[in-house]
Amino acid sequence: MELLDLDRPTPSAGEVLIEVDYAGLCGSDAGIYAFKPAFERMDPPTVIGHEYTGRVVELGEGVTSLSVGERVVERPIRGCGECYQCRTGLENLCQDIELTGIDHDGAYAEYIAAPASALQSVPEDLDPRHAALAEPTAVSTRAVIENSRVGAGDRVLVAGPGPIGLLTAQVARAQGATVAVAGVGSDTTYRLPLAEDLGFETIDVEETEPAAHRASYTEGVGYDVVFDTTGHPSGLRMAAEVVRKGGQIVLIGQPGETDLDYTPLVRAEVDLQCSYSALYEDFERAFRLSAAGDVDHETFLDDRFSLLDPEPAFEAFLAGETCKPVFDISVLREK
């Protein structure tokens, strides 16, 4: 990673120019930093970062839905608007999808140009650092509220105490569920203690067998819903082990190739549901949950790191020593 001087973007027709205030570090950003195979589609040098908030400073031709000075966030998975999925309201599943910070320059910069159609207004009373977390929160609201069966009184396990895992746990609790969070030994330094600070029971699966916790926590029945946010093949295998018969597994993390005996899942009528990204309503729900205090962003975010020296944040994230770094982008304008 290196800091470059680039030309200020010019918004095209239908776009606006945004002065970025804060931007979060996502697991996919860490994956880009480590340059995992999923990101070979990138054409470096690329400005990364897609979880951000800022203010509109310039309108491109034809933009009437936003005003200069308006605070916004971006839905960073941009659909083509023409394919079947886009036409049926599922632009997050677009056949010709473009990803901010991967297919085009992202938000780790003073300014970013984005289509007005991909932006959402931010409530004025929302802390801008919290607004920068609207995108991962919306991913979690979609997974829980739109794509899961979680309801009041359900027993829920979230596998993976990373940013999506801890946000998913908070959203599930807001629906009335009792939630436990599972992690591995490397999570015991920072992320599992953070989950405990947020009020969740935690399980170190290297110290306690998930099946043993299932027996005591669910009276032997199994979890009603298990969310796998690990992005690792072991997460789905663990979910299959602890979900109850007739229960549901919601896969949010992207585990790559994994082997799993599906016969027990079929015989138990376990529902395997995938959830990807977020749509307009998911962001609106994220704003409302934040305003109601159901999602605690203040405890969750970590603003210790500077974008002028970003590598310590990425190394700490990959080592499990932080969960949700948020960069103050104003340091670039002060440089």
SVG drawing of the C-alpha trace seen along z (x, -y; Angstrom):
<svg xmlns="http://www.w3.org/2000/svg" viewBox="-41 -23 45 62">
<polyline fill="none" stroke="black" stroke-width="0.4" points="0.0,0.0 1.2,-3.5 -0.1,-7.0 -0.5,-8.6 -1.4,-12.1 -4.3,-11.6 -6.4,-14.0 -9.7,-15.0 -12.5,-13.1 -15.0,-14.9 -18.6,-13.6 -20.1,-12.4 -23.7,-12.8 -25.9,-11.2 -23.0,-11.2 -22.1,-13.4 -18.7,-14.3 -18.5,-13.4 -16.0,-14.8 -15.3,-11.7 -15.4,-12.1 -14.9,-8.6 -14.3,-5.1 -14.3,-1.7 -12.0,1.2 -13.9,4.3 -12.9,7.9 -12.8,7.7 -10.4,4.7 -8.2,6.9 -8.5,9.6 -7.4,7.2 -4.4,6.2 -3.4,9.9 -4.4,10.1 -6.4,13.3 -7.3,15.0 -10.9,13.6 -9.4,10.2 -7.4,11.1 -10.0,9.2 -8.5,5.9 -6.2,3.8 -3.8,2.1 -3.1,-0.6 -6.7,-0.9 -8.0,-3.1 -9.8,-0.7 -12.5,-1.3 -16.3,-1.0 -17.7,-1.6 -17.9,-5.4 -19.8,-8.5 -19.3,-12.1 -21.0,-15.2 -22.0,-16.0 -19.8,-18.9 -20.7,-18.8 -23.6,-17.6 -23.1,-16.0 -25.4,-16.8 -29.0,-15.7 -28.8,-15.0 -31.9,-16.3 -32.3,-13.8 -29.5,-15.1 -28.2,-18.6 -24.8,-20.1 -24.0,-19.7 -26.2,-16.6 -24.7,-13.7 -24.7,-10.4 -23.5,-6.8 -23.1,-4.5 -24.6,-1.1 -21.2,0.0 -22.5,2.9 -23.6,1.1 -26.0,2.9 -26.3,2.4 -30.0,1.5 -30.8,3.7 -30.4,7.4 -33.2,9.5 -32.0,9.2 -31.8,5.4 -35.2,5.1 -36.7,7.2 -35.2,5.1 -32.2,7.3 -29.4,5.1 -27.1,6.7 -27.3,9.9 -26.6,8.0 -25.2,10.1 -22.7,7.4 -22.0,6.2 -19.4,3.5 -17.8,3.2 -16.6,-0.1 -13.0,0.1 -12.4,3.2 -13.7,2.5 -13.2,-1.3 -11.6,-3.6 -13.0,-3.6 -13.2,-5.8 -9.8,-5.8 -9.3,-9.2 -10.4,-12.8 -13.0,-12.6 -15.0,-10.0 -17.5,-10.2 -20.5,-7.9 -23.8,-7.5 -26.6,-9.4 -28.8,-6.3 -26.3,-4.4 -26.4,-6.9 -28.6,-7.2 -29.1,-10.2 -27.9,-10.0 -30.0,-11.2 -28.6,-14.5 -28.4,-13.3 -26.3,-10.2 -22.6,-10.4 -20.6,-10.4 -18.3,-7.7 -21.3,-5.6 -22.7,-6.4 -19.5,-5.0 -20.7,-1.6 -24.1,-1.8 -23.0,0.6 -21.9,3.5 -24.8,2.9 -27.1,3.1 -25.5,6.4 -26.5,7.7 -30.0,6.3 -30.6,8.0 -29.2,11.3 -31.3,11.3 -34.5,9.4 -34.9,10.3 -33.2,13.7 -33.5,15.4 -36.4,16.8 -35.1,15.2 -37.9,14.3 -38.5,13.5 -37.4,16.3 -35.2,18.0 -31.8,19.3 -29.2,18.1 -25.5,18.8 -23.3,16.4 -20.1,18.1 -17.3,15.6 -16.9,12.5 -15.7,10.3 -17.4,7.1 -20.3,8.7 -20.6,11.4 -21.0,8.8 -23.3,6.6 -25.4,9.7 -25.6,10.7 -26.8,7.2 -29.5,7.2 -30.7,10.7 -30.9,9.7 -33.0,6.7 -35.5,9.1 -35.9,10.8 -33.5,13.7 -31.0,15.0 -27.6,14.9 -24.3,16.5 -21.1,15.7 -18.4,18.3 -14.8,17.7 -11.4,19.4 -8.3,19.0 -7.0,16.0 -10.3,14.2 -9.8,14.4 -7.4,11.4 -9.8,8.7 -13.0,9.9 -14.6,12.3 -14.0,9.9 -15.6,7.2 -18.6,9.5 -18.8,9.9 -18.7,6.1 -21.7,6.0 -23.5,8.3 -23.2,11.7 -22.3,15.1 -19.1,16.3 -17.6,19.6 -14.0,20.3 -14.5,23.4 -10.9,24.5 -11.6,24.8 -15.2,25.8 -16.7,28.3 -19.6,26.5 -21.7,29.7 -21.2,29.5 -22.3,25.8 -25.3,26.7 -26.3,29.4 -26.2,27.0 -27.3,23.7 -30.3,25.2 -31.2,28.1 -30.0,30.5 -32.4,29.2 -29.9,27.2 -29.9,23.6 -32.9,22.3 -30.8,20.3 -27.0,20.3 -25.3,17.4 -22.0,18.3 -19.9,15.2 -16.5,16.8 -15.6,16.9 -13.9,20.2 -14.9,23.7 -14.9,24.8 -17.7,22.3 -20.3,24.1 -19.3,27.5 -19.8,26.2 -23.1,24.7 -24.3,28.0 -23.2,29.7 -25.1,27.4 -28.3,26.3 -31.5,28.0 -33.6,30.3 -35.9,28.1 -33.6,25.1 -31.9,22.7 -28.3,21.9 -27.7,18.5 -24.4,18.2 -23.1,14.6 -19.3,15.2 -17.8,16.6 -16.1,19.9 -14.8,20.9 -14.7,24.6 -15.7,26.8 -16.7,30.4 -19.8,31.2 -22.0,34.3 -25.4,32.9 -27.4,36.1 -28.0,35.2 -29.2,31.7 -31.6,33.2 -33.0,35.7 -33.3,32.9 -35.0,30.5 -32.4,27.8 -32.9,24.7 -29.6,23.4 -30.0,19.7 -27.4,17.4 -27.3,13.6 -25.3,11.2 -24.8,7.4 -27.7,5.0 -30.4,3.0 -32.1,-0.4 -34.5,0.9 -31.6,2.7 -29.8,-0.6 -32.9,-2.3 -33.3,0.5 -29.7,0.0 -30.3,-3.7 -33.4,-3.0 -31.8,-0.3 -28.9,-2.7 -31.2,-5.5 -33.1,-3.2 -29.8,-2.1 -30.3,1.5 -26.9,1.4 -24.0,0.2 -21.5,-1.4 -19.6,-3.3 -18.3,-0.2 -17.8,1.6 -15.7,-0.9 -11.9,-1.4 -10.5,-4.8 -6.9,-4.3 -5.5,-4.0 -4.5,-6.6 -4.9,-6.4 -1.5,-8.1 0.0,-4.9 -2.7,-2.3 -0.7,1.0 -0.9,1.4 -4.7,1.4 -4.7,4.1 -2.1,6.2 -4.1,5.9 -7.3,6.8 -5.8,9.9 -4.4,10.9 -7.8,10.5 -6.5,7.7 -9.2,5.2 -12.6,5.6 -13.8,2.5 -11.2,-0.2 -12.6,-3.5 -10.3,-6.0 -10.7,-9.7 -10.3,-10.8 -9.8,-14.5 -6.2,-13.7 -5.6,-13.6 -6.9,-17.1 -4.7,-18.3 -1.6,-16.6"/>
</svg>
